[in-house]
Amino acid sequence: MIRRLEAEERLIDYIINQKQRIQELENQLACAIELARD
């Protein structure tokens, strides 16, 4: 049971990290689009 909880916590951390990476990539893409328009 404890191992399962640890695995779930690691999975949640991984998902949170991926969401943060996606947000950073979205910001970079938005900046690139703005630069391309100029």
C-alpha positions, 0 to 999 in steps of 0.5 A: 500500500505504501509503495502504491502511494509513493508511486502515485505521488511520483506520478502526480509530480511527473504530471505537474512537471509536464504541465509546467513544461507545456506552459513554458513551451506555450509561452515560448510559442506565443513569443515566437509568433509575436516576433514572426508578426513584426 
